[in-house]
Amino acid sequence: MYLLSAGKRPSLKWLTAVGFCLALAGCGDALDLAAIQRAHPPSSAWLLDRHGEVMQEVRVDFRVRRGAWQPLAAISPVLPEAVIRFEDKRFQEHGGVDLAALGHAAWQNLIGEKRRGASTLTMQLAGFLEPELASGAHKTVWGKFRQMLAAWRLERTLDKAQILEAYLNLAPFRGEARGVAAASAMLFGKGASALSRDEALLLAALLPAPQAGTEAVAARACRGTQLAAADCARLTHMAQAAFAGQFAHTRMIDDAPHLAARLALKPGDRVRTTLDAGVQRRVQAALASQLATLEAEDVEDGAVLVLDNVSGDVLAYVGSRRGARQHFVDGVRAPRQAGSTLKPFLYALALEQGVLTAASQLDDSAVAITTPSGQYVPQNYDRRFRGRVSVRTALAGSLNVPAVRTLLLLGLDPFHDRLRTLGLPLAQEADFYGYALALGASEVDLWSLTNAYRTLANGGLAGGAQVLPQPASAGARVIDPAAAFVVSDILADRAARSVTFGLENPLATPFWSAVKTGTSKDMRDNWCVGYSRRVTVGVWVGNFDGRPMRGVSGVTGAAPVWLDVMQMLPPAGAGSPAPPSGLARQQGEWLAAGTSLARSAELPPASRIVYPGDGAILALDPDIPPAMQRVYLEATGAHDATFFIDGQRLGNPLHSVPWKPVSGSHVLELRRDQDGRLLDSVRFQIRGKLGTGLPAAPAAGG
């Protein structure tokens, strides 16, 4: 309790002034209970799921630890009783200032006996509300007077129950704990409603000296209730355990930390999100389970995003595996290389522009593309070529070379523009990525990539994903509905997918779904993104520090998580989506009305020189005998064509044509046999001389 100043004896004049001011009817205004509560929010903020369940508690105020405000009815009744008994026996009788206790304390001070406190609960509450009244100023005559005046104003505004409720929620108990909610959790690991009699006695005994030692606190609790020796011993043991942290429960709910970190939370906020707590926790478990199986392959991290197709609501946002070494990294928003996940948007653009149909034949054979930085020679994932394949097979089987050929037909800039329109955060212009953009050379993040796939799920209508509830927008048309439908149909085609992945893989669900995997360069990133008629799910697996994985593809890394999550959320309706108007089924393939299957497949393979590339510089090796040195000229799509070098006929490029190199500049032409028409030509150089020992010049694609 607060004590009167030792150096100043209360005079009759001072007591008269106190009585006079207490009699005044207009000595100021006091806050009501709601205002007090607003001014002292919890030190944490809470994220709620779509149903109001707490998913995340975040400490945002580190000055003190204050829990959620506890109504008096929610506090174990033994605590208010103990506090009144220890701190203010006449609490229910006085009007904020206990004049009898004040007079008695003054008399004891006058005769030189031990000083006695006279601060009521209301006066102490005034000190909590106005720290200057409790920072030592109350020990002076004027400070004591101001504290009494503030207490009287509180009694005018609040009833006794409200004063007691405010006191218990604001009182300092021990350490950084302010209020009964924080103290109960910190010392006894329970809520304020569950406090036992002994626990309440110890909390009440802490109030005069929150940092007092175990023995002192237990002794005060015993004196205040005149307990027997055995009971006092029990209290002492409980105090020792509580102050040592044996019962502490300060672990906060931690189911959506990465999403919470993206929101500007303030103390006391209770923010309702679109998340579903049950889905979030099951997705976390699915990711953790799969990553545990991949430890031997040096896979540590992963992330999952689940979107509702219609509303764009985020149902699950898992930024990393719980307990991961770099758990603070948000894998949903981290930029990573896209791999093959961009191919569906490439083919959708080609279908939309009429460059291809699903039945069109593409050439899956070696190709070299000359770029400003050298030759680009794409390879398929399994290093095999399959010759002529349909667009359906090329996309479902994720073949790389046909994708690059498709980008050659479309052009870099249109595809680059389409990706940006879909919301993918391409940091560079199209020329920076070159034709490797078809194979996902750009960096994207799981958030934007999953939402781009949601555009396909919605038939080409794009809309933003959201974590805070708001009305769903109609969406903007980004992809032609027929193109979106055909791409989705291909991505759902288990048979077409088997050319690369086989029939048994984790991409097949018991209901209609469309899915695409992707693996970035050096196996640093694993993706699996797909959708049902209800949700779109994106999964990334890899290492946040950029380490490559060992032998892990999208099918073996991310796909099992995707399958688990998809099966958690089966669609309400059965069957595949209905085709938009203007599409017709012809011999198992979807084509625009009026397009014949035969005409749609008449896309001849491009006749191109594969090697050397235009502008290539090749170097003779002085250490190899001249008779052994050859340059092997290659072309594709040239069954009825012939190579000419510097005007001299060499032969048919059906197989690699060996040519004995000669120093200097050369022109290599590919001409059609039927009429001699030029199909392709390149210029290249040979540097160095045979047997001269000259250092080799840098070679582009050699």
Secondary structure, 3 states (H helix, E strand, C coil): CCECCCCCCCCHHHHHHHHHHHHCCCCCCCCCHHHHHHHCCCCEEEEECCCCCEEEEEECCCCCEECCCCCHHHCCCHHHHHHHHHHCCCCCCCCCCCHHHHHHHHHHHHCCCCCCECCCHHHHHHHHHCHHHCCCHHHCHHHHHHHHHHHHHHHHHCCHHHHHHHHHHHCEEECCEECHHHHHHHHHCCCHHHCCHHHHHHHHHHCCCCCCCHHHHHHHHHHHHCCCHHHHHHHHHHHHHHHCCCCCCCCCCECCHHHHHHCCCCCCCEEECCCCHHHHHHHHHHHHHHHHHCHHHCCCEEEEEEEECCCCEEEEEECCCCCCCCCCCCCCCCCEECHHHHHHHHHHHHHHCCCCCCCCEEEECCCCEEECCEEECCCCCCCCCCEEEEHHHHHHCCCHHHHHHHHHHHCHHHHHHHHHHCCCCCCCCHHHHHHHHHHCCCEECHHHHHHHHHHHHCCCEECCCECCCCCCCCCEECCCHHHHHHHHHHHCCHHHHHHHHCCCCCCCCCCCCEEEEEECHHHCEEEEEEECCCEEEEEEEECCCCCCCCCCCCCCCCHHHHHHHHHHCCCCCCCCCCCCCCEEEECCEEEECCCCHHHHCCCCCCCEEEECCCCEEEECCCCCCHHHCCEEEEEECCCCEEEEECCEEEECCCCCEEECCCCEEEEEEEEECCCCCEEEEEEEEEECCCCCCCCCCCCCCC
